[in-house]
Amino acid sequence: MGRTVPTYRQTLESIVQDLADYRRALTEKDREVFDEMMKKARMHASASTYAAFLDPLEGFLLSVLLEHEKNIRALKDKNEGR
C-alpha cells in the first residue's frame, strides 16, 4: 500500500524547493551559506520526524538553530582555551 501522508524528509525537500526562488535571488556567497543551512536542517530530519511537529517548518527551523548554537558553543570553548 502507498503512503497517503508524505514523510518528514519529503516535506523538508518540499520546503527547500519552495525556497528555490529565494535562493536564486541571493548572491553567490549567500547561496553557499543558504545551502549549508539546508544541510543543517537535513542533519536532524530523524529528530523532526520523531517529534511530529504540526508545522514541519518548526522542525526545519529548530534544526538550523540547534546547529548554530553548537557552532557558537564551539567558538566560545575555543576562545576560552578549552
C-alpha positions in Angstrom: 0.0 0.0 0.0 1.2 3.5 -0.7 1.6 6.2 1.8 -1.1 8.9 1.9 1.0 11.3 4.1 4.4 12.4 2.9 7.3 11.7 5.2 9.1 14.5 7.0 12.1 14.1 4.7 9.8 14.5 1.7 8.2 17.6 3.3 11.6 19.0 4.1 12.7 18.7 0.5 9.4 20.4 -0.5 10.3 23.3 1.8 13.8 23.5 0.3 12.2 23.5 -3.2 9.7 26.2 -2.2 12.7 28.4 -1.2 14.4 27.9 -4.6 13.4 31.4 -5.9 14.7 33.0 -2.8 18.0 31.1 -3.2 18.3 32.2 -6.8 18.0 35.8 -5.7 20.9 35.6 -3.3 24.5 36.4 -4.1 26.8 33.5 -4.8 28.4 33.8 -1.3 25.0 33.9 0.4 23.8 30.9 -1.7 26.7 28.9 -0.2 25.6 29.8 3.3 22.0 29.1 2.4 23.0 25.6 1.1 24.8 24.9 4.4 21.7 25.9 6.3 19.7 23.4 4.3 22.3 20.7 5.1 21.9 21.5 8.8 18.1 21.0 8.5 18.6 17.7 6.8 21.0 16.5 9.6 18.1 16.4 12.1 15.4 15.1 9.9 15.1 12.0 12.1 14.5 14.0 15.2 12.0 16.2 13.4 10.2 13.1 12.2 10.1 11.7 15.8 8.8 15.0 17.2 5.9 15.1 14.7 5.5 18.9 14.7 2.1 20.1 13.4 4.0 22.5 11.2 7.1 20.9 9.6 8.7 24.3 9.4 9.2 24.2 13.2 11.5 21.1 12.9 13.3 22.8 10.0 14.0 26.0 11.9 14.8 24.2 15.2 17.3 22.0 13.4 19.1 25.0 11.9 19.1 26.9 15.2 20.5 23.8 17.0 23.4 23.6 14.7 24.1 27.3 15.0 24.0 27.0 18.8 26.5 24.1 18.6 28.8 26.3 16.4 28.5 29.2 18.9 29.4 27.0 21.8 32.4 25.5 19.9 33.7 29.0 19.2 33.2 30.1 22.8 35.1 27.0 24.1 37.9 27.6 21.6 38.1 31.3 22.7 38.2 30.3 26.4 41.0 27.8 25.6 39.1 24.7 26.4 
